[in-house]
Structure formats: structure tokens, C-alpha cells
Amino acid sequence: MNKPDLNAPRFRKMTDGTLNTDFIKMLKEKVPSSVNLTSQEIKSIISTFNENVWKSVIDKRDGVELPEQIGHLFIGTCPPPKKKNIDFKASENYLHTVQHRNYESDQYLAKIFFTTFGSKYRFKNHELWAFDATRNFSRTVSTTYPENWKKYLQVDPKVKISNIYKSNVYRLEKKDEEQELLKHYDEFEL
């Protein structure tokens, strides 16, 4: 196996982050309570919220519904891929191809799913939304998955994600959670 040239020239596309000055300026115009906040405080609030969301996605089996009905985020257990999953670091050390085997999870893989195909997520151009996990989120999933891999929903690669939401198993779990929340609900308490 040939070693990659680590000193070869790289092409890196310049990208604009979403938390840029234009966004902060627009936020301060639309949300009056954010006028007194600095840009660092706004970025800190957003990153803390995002971190709390992905931590709860890891903790909960059914994932999390994102605010404003943007979509649903969950971790699924998937069967091993048909193509080779090469461990490049070990392959470089042993000078032949070595594959990742995931023995801790019976060779199942964790995948982070984002879907907008729930019944209440029908808004214009909902299929254009996408999700890209942060490095901390994906690395935390990869470290915690081998211990808790049986907790997450098993996703069949031949079945659409929208069909999982229509299944009786998913609906039963949601109903149990709703019943638990209704026990402590008081419509007169604000």
C-alpha cells in the first residue's frame, strides 16, 4: 500500500461561518434583547445551546426534535458497510491494509440522522435542509456508541427514515413519554 504524501499541496475552499458579523447584526435588529450583548456572548449562547442539543441526542434513544419544527435528530444503529472501512493509521504501521472491525458493537455502526419528513415538518422546501455534525458531536458519538449501541434505534438501510416514524414501535415510545409529561401538567400554571 502506498503511503499518502503529507506534504502535497491541498485545496481548501474558503467558507463563511454562520456566526459572522452579518448574522449578528441581523440578530440585533430582529431581537431587541440581544442589543446589549457582544458578539462573543452571542456566539457563546448559541454554542452552549447546540452543545446541550447534541448531548441530549446522545442521551435519548429517540433523539431530539429541533425547535421551530426544523426537524428531528437521532442516532441510529446501522449494519456494517459492504465496502472496506480501512484503518489508515494501522495500515501505515503494518504496511498492508487493515480494516476497522467494531468488535465492541458486533460490527454495527453509529450514524447521526437528521430528518424533516415527520408529519408536522411540512413547510416549503423542507427537503433542502441539511445537517452537518460538529467535530465534538461526532467524536463523542464515536466514543460513547460502543458502550450503548443497543440503546439506539436499529435502522434498516432498505427502509426510508420516514417509515420509522410511522411504525408502531416509535409511536408507542412517544406516547409513553407524553403520558409521563401530562402527569405533571397544569394548564393554569405559567
C-alpha positions, 0 to 999 in steps of 0.5 A: 500500500502506498503511503499518502504524501503529507506534504502535497499541496491541498485545496481548501475552499474558503467558507463563511461561518454562520456566526459572522458579523452579518448574522449578528447584526441581523440578530440585533435588529430582529431581537431587541434583547440581544442589543446589549450583548457582544458578539462573543456572548452571542456566539457563546449562547448559541454554542452552549445551546447546540452543545446541550442539543447534541448531548441530549441526542446522545442521551435519548434513544429517540433523539431530539426534535429541533425547535421551530419544527426544523426537524428531528435528530437521532442516532441510529444503529446501522449494519456494517458497510459492504465496502472496506472501512480501512484503518489508515493509521494501522495500515501505515504501521503494518504496511498492508491494509487493515480494516476497522472491525467494531468488535465492541458493537458486533460490527454495527455502526453509529450514524447521526440522522437528521430528518424533516419528513415527520408529519408536522415538518411540512413547510416549503422546501423542507427537503433542502435542509441539511445537517452537518455534525460538529467535530465534538458531536461526532467524536463523542458519538464515536466514543460513547456508541460502543458502550450503548449501541443497543440503546439506539434505534436499529435502522434498516438501510432498505427502509426510508427514515420516514417509515420509522416514524410511522411504525408502531414501535416509535409511536408507542415510545412517544406516547409513553413519554407524553403520558409521563409529561401530562402527569405533571401538567397544569394548564393554569400554571405559567 
